[in-house]
Amino acid sequence: MTGRLSIVGTGPGNPNQTTPEALAAIAAAHVFFGYGPYLDRLTLRDDQRRVASDNREELSRAKDALHTAASGEQVCVVSGGDPGVFAMAAAVLEAMEAGPPAWRDLDLAIIPGVTAMLAVAARAGAPLGHDFCAISLSDNLKPWTVIESRLRAVAIAGLVIALYNPISKARPHQLGTAFAILREVLPWTTPVIFGRAAGRPDEAITIMTLAEADPGKADMATCVIIGSPETRLIERPGRSPLVYSPRSTGGPQ
C-alpha cells in the first residue's frame, strides 16, 4: 500500500470553521499526529489511531509522521488554524528536506484552514481590509532582536500587524515591549484588538487604543491585531464597535 501524508488545519476551534476538504482528509486517514488538544477536537473511528505529543515537539512529530507514512500508512498531521501559518506544514517540510529520499516520494497534501487572525478579524470587523502581516512573538526559533526590528519595519511601512504567540509564562514581558516599540511609530489612537479563543464558547474580543493596550489582556489563546495609521473605529450605540482598514491608503505617515 502506498503511504499518504495529509497536513490539515482544523480552524480556530469552532467546528463549523473546519473546511469540508479538511474533514474529508481526516475521514480518509488512519493515523493522526498532533498536539493533544488539537487531536481532542477530532471525532475518530475505532479504526483510527492518534499519536499525541507536546506543542514543543513539532520537528520530532513531523519525523514520526513522515516515517509512518513512508511505511505505507494513511497519515494525517493535525494543526489548529491553518497548517501553513506558524504550524506543522513548515515543520514537516523541514524534516522532509533533511530526511531520507523516500520521504520526498510520499503523496503529500497540505489542506488549508481558517487561521486565528482571520477569525479574530471577522469578529471585530475588517481590520485586514488593506495590507497586513503576521508576526510570531515567540523567540524560540528566532532572536528577539529580529522580532523587534521587524515590528519597527512593518509599523513604519504602515501595515496592519497580527501578533501570534503574544505571551506565555516563559515570555511575560515581550508583548509589553512590542507595544512600546509600536508606540514609537504609530499614533497612540491606533485600534488594538485582543481576540481570545475566537469562535469558541469562551471567546473574548476586546478593542482598545494602542495607548491603552494592556498585555494582561492576552494569553497563548489570543491573537492580537494592531491597526495601521489608516485603521478606523466605527462606534455603534448599544453594540460593539467595528474596526476596519479602508481599501485605499495614502502610504506610511
C-alpha positions in Angstrom: 0.0 0.0 0.0 1.3 3.5 -0.9 1.5 5.8 2.1 0.0 9.2 2.1 0.5 12.2 4.4 -2.1 15.0 4.8 -1.4 18.1 6.9 -4.7 19.7 7.9 -5.8 22.8 9.7 -9.0 22.4 11.8 -9.5 26.1 12.1 -9.5 28.2 15.3 -11.7 25.8 17.3 -15.3 26.3 16.1 -16.3 23.0 14.4 -18.2 25.0 11.8 -15.0 26.6 10.6 -13.3 23.3 9.7 -13.5 23.0 5.9 -15.1 20.1 4.1 -11.7 19.4 2.5 -10.1 19.0 5.9 -13.0 16.8 7.1 -12.5 14.5 4.0 -8.8 14.2 4.7 -9.5 13.3 8.3 -12.0 10.7 7.3 -9.5 9.1 4.9 -6.6 8.9 7.4 -5.8 6.0 9.7 -3.0 7.5 12.0 -3.1 11.0 13.4 -0.2 13.0 14.8 -0.7 16.3 16.6 -0.7 18.4 19.8 -3.1 16.7 22.2 -5.7 19.5 22.5 -5.9 19.7 18.7 -6.4 15.9 18.4 -9.1 16.2 21.1 -11.2 18.3 18.6 -11.5 15.2 16.3 -14.1 12.5 16.5 -12.2 9.4 15.4 -13.5 5.9 14.5 -12.3 2.7 16.1 -10.0 2.0 13.2 -8.3 5.4 13.5 -5.3 5.9 15.9 -4.0 9.1 17.5 -0.4 9.9 18.5 -0.4 12.9 20.7 2.7 15.0 21.6 3.6 18.2 23.3 3.4 21.5 21.4 7.1 22.0 21.6 7.9 18.7 19.7 6.9 19.8 16.2 10.0 18.5 14.4 10.0 15.2 16.2 6.3 14.8 15.4 6.9 15.6 11.8 9.6 13.0 11.5 7.4 10.4 13.2 4.6 11.2 10.8 6.8 11.0 7.7 8.3 7.7 8.9 4.8 6.2 9.5 3.5 7.4 6.1 6.6 6.0 4.3 5.8 2.6 5.8 2.5 2.6 3.9 0.1 4.2 6.3 -2.5 6.9 5.6 -1.3 9.6 7.9 -2.8 12.9 9.0 -0.8 15.7 10.8 -3.3 18.0 12.6 -2.8 21.7 13.3 -5.2 24.2 14.7 -5.9 27.1 12.4 -4.1 26.9 9.1 -1.2 24.3 9.0 0.9 26.7 7.0 0.8 29.7 9.4 3.2 29.1 12.3 2.2 25.5 12.3 3.0 22.0 11.2 3.4 22.3 7.4 6.7 24.0 7.7 7.9 21.5 10.3 7.0 18.6 8.0 8.8 20.2 5.0 11.8 20.9 7.2 12.0 17.3 8.2 11.4 16.1 4.7 14.2 18.3 3.3 16.7 16.8 5.8 15.3 13.3 5.7 15.7 10.2 3.5 14.8 10.4 -0.2 11.8 8.1 0.4 10.1 10.9 2.3 10.1 13.1 -0.8 8.3 10.4 -2.8 5.3 10.5 -0.5 1.9 11.5 -1.7 1.6 14.8 0.3 -1.4 17.1 0.6 -1.5 20.3 2.7 -5.1 21.3 3.5 -5.6 24.9 4.4 -7.7 26.1 7.3 -9.1 29.3 8.9 -6.2 30.9 10.8 -6.6 32.8 14.0 -6.2 36.3 12.6 -9.0 35.7 10.1 -11.4 34.5 12.8 -10.5 37.5 15.1 -10.7 39.9 12.2 -14.2 38.7 11.2 -15.4 39.1 14.8 -14.1 42.7 15.0 -15.0 44.0 11.6 -12.5 44.2 8.7 -9.1 45.2 10.2 -7.3 43.2 7.5 -9.1 45.1 4.7 -5.8 46.5 3.4 -2.1 45.3 3.5 -1.2 43.4 6.6 1.4 41.0 8.0 1.6 38.3 10.7 4.5 38.1 13.2 5.0 35.5 16.0 6.4 37.0 19.2 7.9 33.6 20.2 11.7 33.8 20.2 12.1 30.0 20.5 13.3 29.8 16.8 14.5 33.4 16.1 16.3 36.0 18.2 14.2 38.7 20.0 16.3 41.4 18.2 14.9 40.1 14.9 11.3 40.4 16.2 12.0 44.0 17.4 13.4 45.0 14.0 10.5 43.5 12.1 7.9 45.2 14.3 9.6 48.6 13.7 9.8 47.9 9.9 6.2 46.9 9.4 4.9 49.8 11.6 6.9 52.3 9.5 5.6 50.6 6.4 2.0 51.2 7.5 1.0 47.5 7.7 -1.7 46.1 10.0 0.0 43.6 12.3 -1.4 40.3 13.6 0.6 39.0 16.5 0.7 35.3 17.1 2.1 33.6 20.3 1.9 37.0 22.1 2.7 36.0 25.6 3.5 33.0 27.8 4.8 32.1 31.3 8.3 32.0 29.8 7.8 35.3 27.9 5.7 37.5 30.1 7.3 40.8 29.1 7.6 40.6 25.3 4.1 41.8 24.4 4.5 44.9 26.5 7.8 45.5 24.9 6.2 45.1 21.4 3.5 47.7 22.3 6.3 50.1 23.5 8.1 49.7 20.2 4.9 50.3 18.2 4.1 53.4 20.2 7.3 54.9 19.0 6.0 54.8 15.4 2.2 54.6 15.4 -0.5 57.0 16.6 -1.5 56.1 20.1 -5.1 56.2 19.0 -4.5 53.2 16.7 -7.0 50.4 17.4 -5.8 47.2 19.0 -7.9 44.0 19.0 -7.3 41.3 21.6 -9.1 38.2 20.1 -9.1 35.3 22.6 -10.5 31.9 21.5 -12.4 33.4 18.6 -15.4 31.3 17.6 -15.2 29.1 20.8 -17.6 29.2 23.8 -15.0 31.2 25.9 -14.4 33.8 23.2 -13.4 37.3 24.3 -12.9 40.1 21.8 -11.6 43.3 23.4 -10.9 46.6 21.5 -8.8 49.4 22.9 -6.3 52.0 21.7 -2.6 51.4 21.4 -2.2 53.9 24.3 -4.4 51.7 26.5 -3.2 48.3 25.2 -2.7 46.1 28.2 -0.5 42.9 27.8 -2.5 41.4 30.6 -5.5 41.0 28.2 -3.6 38.3 26.2 -2.6 34.7 26.7 -1.4 32.0 24.3 -5.0 31.5 23.1 -5.1 35.2 21.9 -4.3 36.7 18.6 -3.6 40.5 18.8 -4.3 42.7 15.8 -2.8 46.2 15.7 -4.2 48.6 13.1 -2.3 50.8 10.7 -2.5 54.7 10.8 -5.5 54.4 8.5 -7.4 51.8 10.5 -10.7 53.2 11.8 -13.2 52.6 14.5 -17.0 52.8 13.9 -18.9 53.4 17.1 -22.4 51.8 17.3 -24.6 52.8 20.2 -25.6 49.7 22.2 -23.4 47.4 20.1 -19.7 46.6 19.9 -17.7 49.0 17.7 -16.4 47.8 14.3 -12.7 48.1 13.3 -11.8 48.3 9.6 -8.9 49.3 7.4 -10.0 51.2 4.3 -9.2 49.6 0.9 -7.2 52.7 -0.2 -4.3 54.3 1.6 -2.1 57.3 1.3 1.0 55.5 2.4 3.0 55.5 5.7 2.5 58.5 7.9 
